[in-house]
């Protein structure tokens, strides 16, 4: 085939014009962020958000989701139903228009919605474009209407199917297109449960449900208390400072401001900011306004009540937010999100609205609840003293030039590479295992940091206590990111932080202690995908000079069965009454711990990138992770016992999502 000559010409024939929904299929990431797991589930959100918008507007009372056996999903509401009349501009039904024309919807000032959470009105059409099949059904005035699409194109015009007893509303069934979503098209039941639980919290009096036909699992949610119930749920397992939850809901101009606050005895803050029911994890103007008002009001109260002396400096925002649990929900007609995935709210007027409401009503709350107010201020004063102590301690252990190797912990065996992208650090339990790891490692890219004993449980410790713990300090120095107000993820010296402990109860406990520290005080390294668990083998199968390593008992069973089957195929007589190891003609050794392995074994099984098994630690659900760490590492023994009893049967090591 002859090559086309590139003569450098550039004319109109080289400009590609994409029509209809073609731009979405061509560049799906521009509309839904990714074409992996997150993108598949973003499709659910776009359709379900439209149903939630009907509920926010007061026209729907429920949103029901059904995950189908055949790979599809159906989302149904009892709202007004998408209009089915002929659209004056497109000449086809409004339902078809909404599902096939970008920027066609009731969210552009036409009076359909005062507030909305959908993707600027393009969500339904984007989902249609990225689905191999989509069927929309609408019930209006007792009549059922239906239209079906394949990859965004209508198979036939809207059909009127006749009278129905089904309640008024919209039902959309869609199937993610495997041509677009090559990684997965399977829906995650837990993701749907989490999403619907949030929507029920954020929309008082709305019923949400999910039914997974694949497993017949079902859950439903209804919270009359709205975000007050949400805050109470977030504080389960923690000792709260006063039983009452501060709650306010007020309209300011054309926006609704809703805030719920309750303090607990922990050392971390949990703030969930939402705009039109959309979680904004990067915050925005509503969060800025909330934090500013909270700091101002508590400092003013502390001064007026004499809890903060005249010569004492004001409490910082960090001090005041220690142990804070809060949910902020703003509803506004024209939310300006930064980026298509809506991680941050940008409306400048919202900061003023939230500050105004918090300044007035949280001040009332403190005046009317002096015992709670005293506890809040007292906790902040303790946090301030601890912060000063931590700063002094930090100055002693964190030195300038740490990234160049100066001030690194003495027991760190560093790697020679200065490139974080190819460097990895093994945090190793025990001096014996650390010695083998040091000898067996690739010293160009692999650093070794030995741990002595169990590290501090940081779930119940402030920063000042951490700086008194040599193991914690060694990790802070080695990683290069700092901690607290000096934390900077850009200083990370290793892009793989690998926890390598024995495969026993003590090893699991040490891993949990380390993960608690990372999640509570260096969450960005977990969220960035830099933390891993090494998975050492439990057994070695020896046959003559050959060795095979296996990582758990099911793998051992498979290996023995495969060897026995191979011997039978080769005509070797097998005595079925013999022990399976004798049938297989092998000996099996069980490793008691990493310290039993010499340098060569440790390299072959656990450190060699070609052979090793690493478990990447992901933050699948921040709230669930917070609850798990509270249960496992907090003071309430009963919560921990119940968790272990209920989850033991589900324990697995293929992946760790916290």
C-alpha angles and dihedrals in degrees: 000000000000117000118240113246114244102216094169093249118150119191142142094284089069094057111095117213114202115201133201111345095344093106090059094052091044095051108016093160090067090063106033104020099242144009094230132082093309093051094051091053093043086067090061090050094053094054096038092047088062090055090048089051088059088053093047089051089053097248100104133050102186145031118199127190126194122188105209129222092234095059099267133111132217123207117191134181135176095227130122094292124239108285115264100191120111112280111235095221104040098034092224129091117297089237091058090044093054091050099045109030121073113231093019111129147096094272104082101083097283093124097257095115135011090200130012140176098200122114097277090291096300099092100097094048091047091053090049091051092051097045125090086214135007129180121191123195124186129187116203126164091350093305124118119219127186139186129175131203137190115207090339098313122111114240089206138345122283112294128211106219097186138243121353139180091216115117120259115273147079130294121188124185119188141169119211110239112248088207087066102030102049095160097057142335095186118116120230112228092203091055091052091048092051093047094049093045089056093048091052091050092048097046110052115222096012119129118217128182142176130199120188107203090192093067102009090239115155136186134170134188136202125163119183089185095055113192091001087065088045093057092047089052092050089053097052109130094022128099107244125215097236129350098249124088117217107235133174134171118183137157116231113189105308096342135082119222119199124177134172123187136180130162126220136186096259125107099234134074126232115196122169112192118193134181116196088344092306115125110233102198093181090053119219137190095331091055093045091052092047095050094046093051094044092053093046096047096047093046090049091050093046090053095045093047094046093241089119111051123227094249094046118098120243119275112259123237090249091054092049095048096053106120093007121146115187141160119202119193122180124181117197136163099237113027114189107209121189107235131000092276091059099228095151136034116226107182104125095202091061092069089059092046094052093044091050094052095043094045091056106034102034088051088054090050093054092047092050095044105043095163092055091043091053091052092049093050091043091053091049091050090052089048090052092052091047090049091054091048091048092050091053091047092045092053087058096053105030113068133181112260094035089134090060093054098266114127094013116147113277094230094055115109097204129201121244096233116097093196111103091199092066098030124096133181125211115210100206129196113227135009094256094056090041090054092052090046091051092052096043101041131102095250092199095067107009124079123189125213113182120210123211112212126321118332125232118287097243093188087083101032137084124221094265090062091048093056088058091057112087095204093052091046091050091055093047091052095044097049094050096214099106121217140253114005090353094056113128120170090200089072094061108134097194128041091200118053104183122193108209114187137147117283093245139089094277091049091050090050092052090048090051092049090052093046089050090055093047094046096046101039108016102030093150092067089055095043089047091058096245099125124086139170118224114225111211118196121261097204142028119207111210123199112168107301093342123097130191123189121211127188106211143006097268089055089049091053091049092049093050093047091049092051092048091049090050092052091050091051090053090054098252112152113246125200104214091200093060125095110276093242090056090046088054093045094232141111121230124210124192120213114227093196147330090275090068092063122086120222094269094050093047091050094046096047109029112012108036106099089215095058110019127105115223125184112212114218113225131184097227095169119008094203093049090047091051091051092048093052090047090053097043100039105023130094099261106097094185092060091051093048093049092048093051093047094049098041103037092090090055097049114131139153104213090102138349117225114177 
